[in-house]
Amino acid sequence: MYICPLCRQPLMLLGLSGLSELSGRQYHCTNKHSFDLAKEGYVNLLPVQQKNSKDPGDNKLMIQARRAFLESAAYQPLSDAVNGLLADTAAKTLLDLGCGEGYYSGRLQQALSKAAPAHKDLQLYGIDISKIAIKYAAKHYPTMQFAVASAYQLPFASNYFDGAIRIYAPSDNAELQRVIKPQGRLVSVSPGPNHLIEMKQAVYREVKPHSAVIKDEPGFNHITRQQLRYTLAINEPQQLDNLLQMVPLAWKFNAENRQHFVSTTQQISIDFLLDVYQRQ
């Protein structure tokens, strides 16, 4: 259930007479705050006071690059691994934090719906601060619920989710404790020590690997860690350029060394750490 991002009261979805089914619907709270349901099916629950810029999050070019890269199946092993870590749960409600354009959410819903009858009524929600990303996600995955929202002020009722996935996304521990039910599961993905190390070698004299220390999550018990490592063969320079567009390291490249890197690099190291936590 959504809650109002302004007063934290429950939101109810109401229709407006004389308008189309989607464009004529709004979420309302008892304090008369209202939020339109967009024609694509998402709701914007990121008020201006929670924004750090006019249009926060990834822009259209970044979204397009990420989608093209993900559709090349380069990160499908990660998606499959995340899905596997949730396949044995009887979760009815799941949250994708920082869901972007919905790639992982969409594959998760598809995988779980096939895994067991218990998941046929699964409700999967995705949030992101990028309106462009959420608009894309809602359009391409109409059976899921998407909202433009902040992970630091989650617009959901307390103890609403059976689990959540967090793939390279920022979050607030207190909010995670609030919205995930006791015994609920949090699957968190972070870069392993050698993830994209070739990119670092192209721009840094001294390369420092990512930390492998398991992050402490107050209110949660760490259950297990899985490391996923493989070498990604680059099919074409555009695939690598799309990947570069997705990561902060892109800002370290200039036009000349970026072109050289994407045209000469034939493979790149992929290294993910998947940690599973359980809510106390």
DRENDO-1510 file (C-alpha; in Angstrom, 1 decimal, always signed):
<recs>
REC; n; res; u; v; w
REC; 1; MET; +0.0; +0.0; +0.0 .
REC; 2; TYR; +1.3; +3.5; -0.9 .
REC; 3; ILE; +1.4; +6.2; +1.7 .
REC; 4; CYS; +1.5; +9.9; +1.1 .
REC; 5; PRO; +5.1; +11.3; +0.8 .
REC; 6; LEU; +4.0; +14.5; +2.4 .
REC; 7; CYS; +2.0; +13.4; +5.5 .
REC; 8; ARG; +2.7; +9.7; +5.6 .
REC; 9; GLN; -1.1; +8.8; +5.6 .
REC; 10; PRO; -2.4; +5.9; +3.5 .
REC; 11; LEU; -3.2; +6.7; -0.2 .
REC; 12; MET; -6.4; +5.5; -1.9 .
REC; 13; LEU; -6.8; +5.2; -5.6 .
REC; 14; LEU; -9.9; +7.0; -6.8 .
REC; 15; GLY; -11.4; +7.5; -10.3 .
REC; 16; LEU; -12.6; +10.7; -11.8 .
REC; 17; SER; -15.8; +10.5; -13.8 .
REC; 18; GLY; -15.7; +11.3; -17.5 .
REC; 19; LEU; -12.0; +10.6; -18.0 .
REC; 20; SER; -10.2; +7.5; -19.3 .
REC; 21; GLU; -9.5; +4.6; -17.0 .
REC; 22; LEU; -5.8; +5.5; -16.3 .
REC; 23; SER; -5.6; +9.2; -16.9 .
REC; 24; GLY; -8.7; +9.8; -14.8 .
REC; 25; ARG; -7.4; +8.2; -11.6 .
REC; 26; GLN; -5.7; +9.8; -8.6 .
REC; 27; TYR; -4.2; +8.7; -5.3 .
REC; 28; HIS; -5.6; +10.7; -2.4 .
REC; 29; CYS; -4.9; +10.8; +1.3 .
REC; 30; THR; -7.2; +12.0; +4.1 .
REC; 31; ASN; -5.3; +15.4; +4.2 .
REC; 32; LYS; -6.4; +15.9; +0.6 .
REC; 33; HIS; -3.0; +15.5; -1.0 .
REC; 34; SER; -3.4; +14.0; -4.5 .
REC; 35; PHE; -1.2; +12.3; -7.0 .
REC; 36; ASP; -2.2; +11.5; -10.6 .
REC; 37; LEU; -1.8; +8.1; -12.0 .
REC; 38; ALA; +0.0; +8.6; -15.3 .
REC; 39; LYS; -1.4; +7.2; -18.5 .
REC; 40; GLU; +1.5; +4.7; -18.5 .
REC; 41; GLY; +0.3; +3.4; -15.1 .
REC; 42; TYR; +2.9; +4.8; -12.7 .
REC; 43; VAL; +2.5; +7.4; -10.0 .
REC; 44; ASN; +4.9; +10.2; -9.1 .
REC; 45; LEU; +5.4; +10.3; -5.3 .
REC; 46; LEU; +8.6; +12.4; -5.3 .
REC; 47; PRO; +7.6; +15.9; -4.1 .
REC; 48; VAL; +9.9; +18.8; -4.9 .
REC; 49; GLN; +11.2; +19.0; -1.4 .
REC; 50; GLN; +12.7; +15.5; -1.8 .
REC; 51; LYS; +14.5; +16.3; -5.1 .
REC; 52; ASN; +18.1; +17.3; -5.2 .
REC; 53; SER; +17.7; +18.6; -8.8 .
REC; 54; LYS; +15.0; +19.5; -11.3 .
REC; 55; ASP; +15.2; +16.1; -13.0 .
REC; 56; PRO; +17.0; +13.7; -10.6 .
REC; 57; GLY; +18.3; +10.3; -11.6 .
REC; 58; ASP; +19.4; +8.9; -15.0 .
REC; 59; ASN; +18.6; +10.9; -18.1 .
REC; 60; LYS; +17.1; +9.5; -21.4 .
REC; 61; LEU; +20.5; +8.7; -23.0 .
REC; 62; MET; +21.7; +6.8; -19.9 .
REC; 63; ILE; +18.4; +4.9; -19.8 .
REC; 64; GLN; +18.7; +4.0; -23.5 .
REC; 65; ALA; +22.3; +2.9; -23.1 .
REC; 66; ARG; +21.6; +0.7; -20.1 .
REC; 67; ARG; +18.6; -0.9; -21.7 .
REC; 68; ALA; +20.5; -1.7; -24.9 .
REC; 69; PHE; +23.3; -3.2; -22.8 .
REC; 70; LEU; +21.0; -5.3; -20.6 .
REC; 71; GLU; +19.1; -6.5; -23.6 .
REC; 72; SER; +22.4; -7.9; -24.9 .
REC; 73; ALA; +22.1; -10.5; -22.1 .
REC; 74; ALA; +25.4; -9.4; -20.7 .
REC; 75; TYR; +24.1; -9.3; -17.2 .
REC; 76; GLN; +21.6; -12.1; -17.5 .
REC; 77; PRO; +23.7; -14.3; -15.2 .
REC; 78; LEU; +23.2; -11.7; -12.5 .
REC; 79; SER; +19.5; -11.5; -13.0 .
REC; 80; ASP; +19.2; -15.3; -12.9 .
REC; 81; ALA; +21.3; -15.4; -9.7 .
REC; 82; VAL; +19.0; -12.8; -8.0 .
REC; 83; ASN; +15.9; -14.7; -9.1 .
REC; 84; GLY; +17.3; -17.9; -7.7 .
REC; 85; LEU; +17.9; -16.4; -4.3 .
REC; 86; LEU; +14.2; -15.6; -4.1 .
REC; 87; ALA; +12.7; -18.7; -5.8 .
REC; 88; ASP; +12.3; -20.6; -2.6 .
REC; 89; THR; +10.3; -17.9; -0.8 .
REC; 90; ALA; +6.5; -17.6; -0.6 .
REC; 91; ALA; +6.7; -13.9; -1.1 .
REC; 92; LYS; +3.5; -12.1; -2.0 .
REC; 93; THR; +5.0; -8.6; -2.1 .
REC; 94; LEU; +8.5; -7.6; -3.3 .
REC; 95; LEU; +10.2; -4.2; -3.8 .
REC; 96; ASP; +12.9; -3.4; -6.3 .
REC; 97; LEU; +14.9; -0.4; -5.0 .
REC; 98; GLY; +16.3; +1.8; -7.7 .
REC; 99; CYS; +14.6; -0.3; -10.3 .
REC; 100; GLY; +15.6; +1.8; -13.3 .
REC; 101; GLU; +13.8; +0.8; -16.5 .
REC; 102; GLY; +12.6; -2.5; -14.9 .
REC; 103; TYR; +14.9; -5.1; -16.4 .
REC; 104; TYR; +15.6; -7.0; -13.2 .
REC; 105; SER; +12.0; -6.5; -11.9 .
REC; 106; GLY; +10.5; -7.8; -15.1 .
REC; 107; ARG; +12.7; -10.9; -15.2 .
REC; 108; LEU; +12.1; -11.6; -11.5 .
REC; 109; GLN; +8.4; -11.5; -11.9 .
REC; 110; GLN; +8.6; -13.8; -14.9 .
REC; 111; ALA; +10.9; -16.3; -13.2 .
REC; 112; LEU; +8.9; -16.4; -9.9 .
REC; 113; SER; +5.5; -16.7; -11.7 .
REC; 114; LYS; +6.9; -19.9; -13.4 .
REC; 115; ALA; +8.6; -21.2; -10.3 .
REC; 116; ALA; +5.7; -22.1; -8.1 .
REC; 117; PRO; +1.9; -21.6; -7.8 .
REC; 118; ALA; +2.6; -19.6; -4.6 .
REC; 119; HIS; +3.9; -16.8; -6.7 .
REC; 120; LYS; +1.0; -16.4; -9.1 .
REC; 121; ASP; -0.4; -13.6; -7.0 .
REC; 122; LEU; +2.9; -11.8; -6.5 .
REC; 123; GLN; +2.8; -8.0; -6.3 .
REC; 124; LEU; +6.1; -6.5; -7.4 .
REC; 125; TYR; +6.8; -2.8; -6.9 .
REC; 126; GLY; +9.6; -0.8; -8.3 .
REC; 127; ILE; +10.8; +2.7; -7.3 .
REC; 128; ASP; +13.4; +5.0; -8.8 .
REC; 129; ILE; +14.0; +8.8; -8.7 .
REC; 130; SER; +14.3; +8.9; -12.5 .
REC; 131; LYS; +10.9; +9.7; -14.0 .
REC; 132; ILE; +12.2; +8.7; -17.4 .
REC; 133; ALA; +13.2; +5.3; -16.2 .
REC; 134; ILE; +9.9; +4.7; -14.3 .
REC; 135; LYS; +7.9; +5.8; -17.3 .
REC; 136; TYR; +9.7; +3.2; -19.5 .
REC; 137; ALA; +9.3; +0.5; -16.8 .
REC; 138; ALA; +5.6; +1.1; -16.4 .
REC; 139; LYS; +5.0; +1.0; -20.1 .
REC; 140; HIS; +6.9; -2.2; -20.7 .
REC; 141; TYR; +5.8; -4.1; -17.5 .
REC; 142; PRO; +2.1; -3.2; -17.1 .
REC; 143; THR; +1.4; -5.9; -14.5 .
REC; 144; MET; +3.8; -4.4; -12.0 .
REC; 145; GLN; +3.5; -1.2; -9.8 .
REC; 146; PHE; +6.0; +1.6; -10.4 .
REC; 147; ALA; +6.5; +4.9; -8.7 .
REC; 148; VAL; +8.9; +7.8; -8.9 .
REC; 149; ALA; +10.0; +7.9; -5.3 .
REC; 150; SER; +13.0; +8.3; -2.9 .
REC; 151; ALA; +14.6; +5.3; -1.3 .
REC; 152; TYR; +15.2; +7.5; +1.7 .
REC; 153; GLN; +11.5; +8.2; +2.3 .
REC; 154; LEU; +9.8; +5.1; +0.9 .
REC; 155; PRO; +6.1; +5.7; +0.1 .
REC; 156; PHE; +4.9; +2.4; +1.5 .
REC; 157; ALA; +3.1; +1.3; +4.6 .
REC; 158; SER; +5.2; -0.3; +7.4 .
REC; 159; ASN; +5.8; -4.1; +7.2 .
REC; 160; TYR; +4.3; -4.2; +3.7 .
REC; 161; PHE; +7.0; -6.2; +1.9 .
REC; 162; ASP; +8.0; -9.9; +2.2 .
REC; 163; GLY; +11.3; -9.0; +0.5 .
REC; 164; ALA; +13.3; -6.5; -1.5 .
REC; 165; ILE; +16.1; -6.5; -4.1 .
REC; 166; ARG; +18.8; -3.7; -4.1 .
REC; 167; ILE; +21.0; -3.8; -7.1 .
REC; 168; TYR; +23.6; -1.0; -6.9 .
REC; 169; ALA; +21.0; +1.2; -5.4 .
REC; 170; PRO; +21.3; +3.6; -2.4 .
REC; 171; SER; +18.9; +3.0; +0.5 .
REC; 172; ASP; +18.2; +4.0; +4.1 .
REC; 173; ASN; +18.5; +1.2; +6.6 .
REC; 174; ALA; +15.8; +2.6; +8.9 .
REC; 175; GLU; +13.4; +2.7; +6.0 .
REC; 176; LEU; +14.3; -0.9; +5.0 .
REC; 177; GLN; +13.6; -2.0; +8.6 .
REC; 178; ARG; +10.2; -0.2; +8.5 .
REC; 179; VAL; +8.8; -1.6; +5.2 .
REC; 180; ILE; +10.2; -5.2; +5.2 .
REC; 181; LYS; +8.3; -7.6; +7.4 .
REC; 182; PRO; +10.0; -9.6; +10.2 .
REC; 183; GLN; +11.7; -12.6; +8.6 .
REC; 184; GLY; +11.5; -10.9; +5.2 .
REC; 185; ARG; +14.5; -11.1; +2.8 .
REC; 186; LEU; +16.8; -8.5; +1.4 .
REC; 187; VAL; +18.9; -9.4; -1.6 .
REC; 188; SER; +21.7; -6.9; -2.1 .
REC; 189; VAL; +24.1; -6.7; -5.1 .
REC; 190; SER; +27.3; -4.8; -5.0 .
REC; 191; PRO; +30.5; -4.8; -7.1 .
REC; 192; GLY; +33.1; -7.5; -6.3 .
REC; 193; PRO; +36.8; -6.6; -6.0 .
REC; 194; ASN; +37.6; -7.0; -9.8 .
REC; 195; HIS; +34.4; -5.8; -11.3 .
REC; 196; LEU; +35.1; -3.8; -14.5 .
REC; 197; ILE; +38.8; -3.7; -13.5 .
REC; 198; GLU; +39.9; -3.0; -17.1 .
REC; 199; MET; +38.0; +0.3; -17.0 .
REC; 200; LYS; +39.9; +1.3; -13.9 .
REC; 201; GLN; +43.2; +0.3; -15.5 .
REC; 202; ALA; +42.4; +2.6; -18.4 .
REC; 203; VAL; +42.1; +5.7; -16.3 .
REC; 204; TYR; +44.0; +5.1; -13.0 .
REC; 205; ARG; +47.7; +4.6; -12.5 .
REC; 206; GLU; +47.0; +2.7; -9.3 .
REC; 207; VAL; +44.0; +0.5; -9.3 .
REC; 208; LYS; +42.2; -0.1; -6.0 .
REC; 209; PRO; +39.8; -3.1; -5.9 .
REC; 210; HIS; +36.3; -2.7; -4.6 .
REC; 211; SER; +35.9; -3.7; -0.9 .
REC; 212; ALA; +34.6; -7.2; -0.2 .
REC; 213; VAL; +33.6; -6.4; +3.4 .
REC; 214; ILE; +30.1; -7.5; +4.2 .
REC; 215; LYS; +28.0; -4.5; +4.9 .
REC; 216; ASP; +26.3; -4.3; +8.3 .
REC; 217; GLU; +22.6; -3.8; +8.1 .
REC; 218; PRO; +21.1; -3.1; +11.5 .
REC; 219; GLY; +17.9; -4.9; +12.1 .
REC; 220; PHE; +18.9; -7.7; +9.6 .
REC; 221; ASN; +20.9; -10.9; +9.9 .
REC; 222; HIS; +23.3; -11.7; +7.1 .
REC; 223; ILE; +22.4; -15.1; +5.8 .
REC; 224; THR; +24.7; -15.9; +2.9 .
REC; 225; ARG; +27.0; -14.5; +0.3 .
REC; 226; GLN; +27.4; -15.6; -3.3 .
REC; 227; GLN; +30.1; -14.3; -5.6 .
REC; 228; LEU; +29.4; -14.2; -9.4 .
REC; 229; ARG; +32.4; -13.9; -11.6 .
REC; 230; TYR; +32.8; -14.3; -15.3 .
REC; 231; THR; +34.6; -12.8; -18.3 .
REC; 232; LEU; +32.3; -10.9; -20.7 .
REC; 233; ALA; +33.3; -11.1; -24.3 .
REC; 234; ILE; +32.6; -7.8; -26.1 .
REC; 235; ASN; +30.5; -8.4; -29.2 .
REC; 236; GLU; +31.0; -4.9; -30.6 .
REC; 237; PRO; +32.3; -1.5; -29.4 .
REC; 238; GLN; +28.8; -0.1; -28.9 .
REC; 239; GLN; +28.1; -2.7; -26.3 .
REC; 240; LEU; +31.1; -1.6; -24.2 .
REC; 241; ASP; +30.3; +2.0; -24.8 .
REC; 242; ASN; +26.8; +1.4; -23.4 .
REC; 243; LEU; +28.3; -0.3; -20.4 .
REC; 244; LEU; +30.6; +2.7; -19.9 .
REC; 245; GLN; +27.6; +5.0; -20.0 .
REC; 246; MET; +26.1; +3.1; -17.1 .
REC; 247; VAL; +28.9; +3.6; -14.6 .
REC; 248; PRO; +30.4; +6.6; -12.8 .
REC; 249; LEU; +33.8; +5.8; -14.3 .
REC; 250; ALA; +32.5; +7.3; -17.6 .
REC; 251; TRP; +33.3; +10.7; -16.2 .
REC; 252; LYS; +37.0; +9.8; -16.0 .
REC; 253; PHE; +37.3; +9.2; -19.7 .
REC; 254; ASN; +37.8; +11.9; -22.3 .
REC; 255; ALA; +36.7; +11.5; -25.9 .
REC; 256; GLU; +40.0; +10.2; -27.1 .
REC; 257; ASN; +40.8; +7.6; -24.5 .
REC; 258; ARG; +37.1; +6.5; -24.5 .
REC; 259; GLN; +37.2; +5.8; -28.2 .
REC; 260; HIS; +40.4; +3.9; -27.8 .
REC; 261; PHE; +39.1; +1.9; -24.9 .
REC; 262; VAL; +35.8; +0.8; -26.5 .
REC; 263; SER; +37.5; +0.0; -29.9 .
REC; 264; THR; +40.4; -2.1; -28.5 .
REC; 265; THR; +38.9; -3.9; -25.5 .
REC; 266; GLN; +37.7; -7.4; -26.4 .
REC; 267; GLN; +36.7; -8.6; -22.9 .
REC; 268; ILE; +36.0; -7.3; -19.5 .
REC; 269; SER; +35.8; -8.7; -16.0 .
REC; 270; ILE; +32.5; -9.1; -14.3 .
REC; 271; ASP; +32.5; -9.6; -10.5 .
REC; 272; PHE; +29.3; -9.3; -8.4 .
REC; 273; LEU; +28.7; -9.9; -4.7 .
REC; 274; LEU; +25.2; -11.0; -3.8 .
REC; 275; ASP; +24.3; -10.8; -0.1 .
REC; 276; VAL; +21.2; -12.1; +1.5 .
REC; 277; TYR; +19.9; -10.6; +4.7 .
REC; 278; GLN; +16.9; -11.5; +6.8 .
REC; 279; ARG; +14.8; -9.1; +8.8 .
REC; 280; GLN; +15.0; -9.7; +12.5 .
</recs>
